Amino acid sequence: MSPRLPGPEGSADCVEAWLEEAGQDPTGHAYGAARSRVFDAVRRDGDGPVARRLASLASGARGDVRLRVLRLLTDLAFGAEDPTAAARIALPLLNDPDPPVRRAAAWLLAEADRAAAEQLLTGPGDHPGALDPVTRLALAEAMLVQGGQGLAERLRTDADPAVRLRATPAPEGDAVLEDLDAAGTRLGGPGSRVAWRIGTVWGQKARSSADESDCYAWVARLAVRPTEAARLAAVDLAAEAMRHWRAAPAALAPHLRPLLADPWAGPAAARVLGASLEAAWLCREELAEPGHGRVGAATVALARIGDVRALPELCRIVRAGAFRGEVAEAARGLAGVPGTDLAPLVAAAVAALDTSESGSTHPAPVFAVLSACGAAGAPAVPSLVRMLTELTDGQSDDVPRNQRAARLAGGLIATLGAIGPAAAPALPLLDSIPENGPGTRAGHTAMALIRISGDRRRAEETLGRLGDRPRDIALAARILEWLAGNGGLEPHHVARLRERTADAERAHPRLLVTLWLHAGDEPTGPSLDAFLNHAVRDGFGLYVCQVLGALGPAAAPALPTLRAAAEQRVRIPMYIGDCDQEMREDERLAEALREALRRIGELRPGGPGSARETS
């Protein structure tokens, strides 16, 4: 049964709470919980106060709120038993004076009443109720995203070149290219639920139906056409190809490199080339040059591959505070370069923490940057201790705010653990956190205390309290790994490892590794097979490759599995939720697979590898 709404019976307070969370962090857990409460209320009563409040906001609020509400209504219409109310909201908004609102209303109508939407789309264009070109194109885009080959074939002869273009499956034929030149920039306008330009559409279709070499040839052809729309299509098509095929960065970087100097396509080309580790490496000199609209993307890309030229600008980005999680990935790239002075980056992160306390910066990405800096993050410890004190001091009656504070505290505690012994001033505060306090469920507090103190006694006591729950087993694996690397294992540790890995298929991979590397057991039979299952899933791929490489020739039975994974033409799915990050994780995995093969003895230096390895 769905939970009841907070507040008095019949109130629509959950809508305001959802809008407030959307304004703070539309990707956070609190936002998701608030959105779920709105969904529950509308599903319970499609004509109740929450549904009426959403309908009122869709037609009478300010523009950004209307767009957010219309998107929510579109999500609600999907799979609804009776979406007619949503269709009634959408129809009058198709004539709204605001183009983004008209686009959003078109997407809502396509979801709520496909038959009515198709009738409006394919009906005569000269009758009094005919749609304007913006709304009609948005309706076509929404309908085509939902599928329907018959509709696509009919729209390929439409009078509007933008509609014809959106219905084409590939950039083949002079007529398609003429439509692209004439109308390509009209697709994916603001307010669209899925704002795809035509290059993205073609790229997604190519992933399932086209030959890899055909896709590369399309990019090459589009990149040299004289129109902005064609060059942007080349960039977008290349982005989709790079996300799917491992050979794409090396194949397409030569075609995108000249576009970095293009005033229209240059910023997009910088983002696409910078999103791939291999492409960024191949174009590092061009990315390091100043260019309008591409500084941020180029800086993050260069830092990710360990190019220290990016450090000054990365510090500026961090100090300003308004950055995403990819900046932490960039910090990890620089931190991995031996001898890099991370003090300026840490100082910038501390400055960003100070602005976060005033509410102008979200601190979680700053924590991630400091975690990447490791022991070099020591100057941030006083600020982190002060913040942790405030986050754990008392609880308010506001449950969502308490949940946000607990999540922030968990991330902050993990950061202190990453800093290590230099975070010793935080030990008294960490010791005072109760067993069910922030960071305890994920093991952040326990591991932070162990890493900061370096105290084996503390590790033993924590290990002794752990049970058989999956999160306890995961924490035990990390503690045993730490004990093995900080003084070695005692006989009772080895006995525990063997007990926990007796059923190899259910064993945590870190337990298997500690048993092999520190207790002397051989990686053979079912235990090795179970470990190899993690090579391409669960986020353990890099770890698996590092361990097998460290085992050297003893891991020879793993060669067929590693070879098959390394030789895949298409990328291994990662299910992270960010297509570009998934691409980079596959690039890292592919490189780690090749390195493991080399160390085991399969490849020799100079053998086949990535462009980065051979350049």
Disulfide bonds with the S-S distance in Angstrom:
none
